[in-house]
Amino acid sequence: MTTIAVIGGGQIGEALVSGLIAANMNPQNIRVTNRSEERGQELRDRYGILNMTDNSQAADEADVVFLCVKPKFIVEVLSEITGTLDNNSAQSVVVSMAAGISIAAMEESASAGLPVVRVMPNTPMLVGKGMSTVTKGRYVDAEQLEQVKDLLSTVGDVLEVAESDIDAVTAMSGSSPAYLFLVTEALIEAGVNLGLPRATAKKLAVASFEGAATMMKETGKEPSELRAGVSSPAGTTVAAIRELEESGIRGAFYRAAQACADRSEELGKH
Ligand SMILES: NC(=O)c1ccc[n+]([C@@H]2O[C@H](COP(=O)([O-])OP(=O)(O)OC[C@H]3O[C@@H](n4cnc5c(N)ncnc54)[C@H](OP(=O)(O)O)[C@@H]3O)[C@@H](O)[C@H]2O)c1
């Protein structure tokens, strides 16, 4: 039975835990650490996992160790657990979910030969609809990579990418749920402006975006084709689309994605 350690039971750590448990992993094989005792207890009450505050204790004999702390703590946590990882009877794999921290930086702060996988997750993991990219370090073998992919696939889709693409990936999937939340917020406000009750506007906007996202995923059609399908000549939709285009929606997304990728690159330098 695989033993998992999740170092940092925050948003991403909890999303992962909830997905693993929904996929029938025994919660008693999942150890979750937080510095604060209260948060650990909250997670234990919610999921039945083993909560700890000692990262080395969590890493002891763990098969896979997920690092779900903020990027600035990754190197510190790795140095803290590296001795324990060295003493484990089977080779543990370390999986970092942190933005900006390179595989080389992680390999350098651990003992030589540590298998490290770098993942860029996103929060829809919490509802089993995450998008995670994986990039393997030098010492990860095919079986270890498969094991990590299998675990991540319990909380959504998984795609292997080159490390050089990760800043772009951050702009595309790591941060993009927030873009849709913002667009939804704006549409709801526009509905209220048209006189709809807020709850009605929210129901209509959220259900429509969910349906549209499912259509893009399940039909395999291009988004442009699906859009053309709901834009009758001189109709209502095309009138709205023209406004969005004239307001510069495409340019805004080019600039937003660039800003996100630039920031991701910058974070990686510190
Ligand atoms: N949120 C996103 O949308 C997203 C998307 C892509 C990637 N990520 C990456 O995922 C990672 C986690 O992000 P998050 O949003 O989940 O952050 P978060 O909600 O702040 O969670 C971090 C957790 O780590 C715990 N922690 C901090 N230092 C620790 C330590 N030394 N030992 C053990 N636990 C510790 C914190 O609890 P205590 O303070 O109680 O210790 C907290 O629960 C980040 O590296 C981020 O780059 C996040």
The ligand as a MOL file (V3000), in Angstrom:
LIG
                    3D

  0  0  0     0  0            999 V3000
M  V30 BEGIN CTAB
M  V30 COUNTS 48 52 0 0 0
M  V30 BEGIN ATOM
M  V30 1 N -3.3350 27.9550 -5.1620 0
M  V30 2 C -3.1550 27.8040 -6.4670 0
M  V30 3 O -4.0100 28.0990 -7.3130 0
M  V30 4 C -1.8670 27.1790 -6.9810 0
M  V30 5 C -1.7610 26.8870 -8.3570 0
M  V30 6 C -0.5660 26.3150 -8.8200 0
M  V30 7 C 0.4770 26.0620 -7.9260 0
M  V30 8 N 0.3240 26.3600 -6.5990 0 CHG=1
M  V30 9 C 1.4540 26.0540 -5.7070 0
M  V30 10 O 1.0070 25.2270 -4.6570 0
M  V30 11 C 1.7540 25.5070 -3.4820 0
M  V30 12 C 0.7890 25.6630 -2.3270 0
M  V30 13 O -0.0730 26.7610 -2.5900 0
M  V30 14 P -1.4250 26.9710 -1.7670 0
M  V30 15 O -2.2230 27.9690 -2.5150 0
M  V30 16 O -2.0150 25.6510 -1.4200 0 CHG=-1
M  V30 17 O -0.8350 27.6550 -0.4370 0
M  V30 18 P -1.4870 27.7270 1.0180 0
M  V30 19 O -2.9830 27.6040 0.9190 0
M  V30 20 O -0.8930 28.9040 1.7060 0
M  V30 21 O -0.9560 26.3890 1.7130 0
M  V30 22 C 0.3240 26.2220 2.2140 0
M  V30 23 C 0.2010 25.3440 3.4590 0
M  V30 24 O 1.4950 24.9940 3.8830 0
M  V30 25 C 1.5510 25.0170 5.3020 0
M  V30 26 N 2.9610 25.2440 5.6530 0
M  V30 27 C 3.6820 26.3630 5.5080 0
M  V30 28 N 4.9600 26.1620 5.8820 0
M  V30 29 C 5.0480 24.8580 6.2530 0
M  V30 30 C 6.0980 24.0650 6.7380 0
M  V30 31 N 7.3260 24.5380 6.9160 0
M  V30 32 N 5.8270 22.7710 7.0080 0
M  V30 33 C 4.5910 22.2680 6.8350 0
M  V30 34 N 3.5450 22.9880 6.3840 0
M  V30 35 C 3.7730 24.2710 6.1170 0
M  V30 36 C 0.6130 26.1430 5.6860 0
M  V30 37 O 0.0250 25.9460 6.9420 0
M  V30 38 P 0.7130 26.5310 8.2710 0
M  V30 39 O 0.8650 27.9940 8.0520 0
M  V30 40 O -0.2060 26.1340 9.3690 0
M  V30 41 O 1.9940 25.8380 8.3570 0
M  V30 42 C -0.4850 26.0330 4.6200 0
M  V30 43 O -1.5470 25.2230 5.0540 0
M  V30 44 C 2.5630 26.7830 -3.7540 0
M  V30 45 O 3.9190 26.4550 -3.8760 0
M  V30 46 C 2.0120 27.3050 -5.0550 0
M  V30 47 O 3.0290 27.8800 -5.8740 0
M  V30 48 C -0.8200 26.9070 -6.1030 0
M  V30 END ATOM
M  V30 BEGIN BOND
M  V30 1 1 1 2
M  V30 2 2 2 3
M  V30 3 1 2 4
M  V30 4 1 4 5
M  V30 5 2 4 48
M  V30 6 2 5 6
M  V30 7 1 6 7
M  V30 8 2 7 8
M  V30 9 1 8 9
M  V30 10 1 8 48
M  V30 11 1 9 10
M  V30 12 1 9 46
M  V30 13 1 10 11
M  V30 14 1 11 12
M  V30 15 1 11 44
M  V30 16 1 12 13
M  V30 17 1 13 14
M  V30 18 2 14 15
M  V30 19 1 14 16
M  V30 20 1 14 17
M  V30 21 1 17 18
M  V30 22 2 18 19
M  V30 23 1 18 20
M  V30 24 1 18 21
M  V30 25 1 21 22
M  V30 26 1 22 23
M  V30 27 1 23 24
M  V30 28 1 23 42
M  V30 29 1 24 25
M  V30 30 1 25 26
M  V30 31 1 25 36
M  V30 32 1 26 27
M  V30 33 1 26 35
M  V30 34 2 27 28
M  V30 35 1 28 29
M  V30 36 1 29 30
M  V30 37 2 29 35
M  V30 38 1 30 31
M  V30 39 2 30 32
M  V30 40 1 32 33
M  V30 41 2 33 34
M  V30 42 1 34 35
M  V30 43 1 36 37
M  V30 44 1 36 42
M  V30 45 1 37 38
M  V30 46 2 38 39
M  V30 47 1 38 40
M  V30 48 1 38 41
M  V30 49 1 42 43
M  V30 50 1 44 45
M  V30 51 1 44 46
M  V30 52 1 46 47
M  V30 END BOND
M  V30 END CTAB
M  END
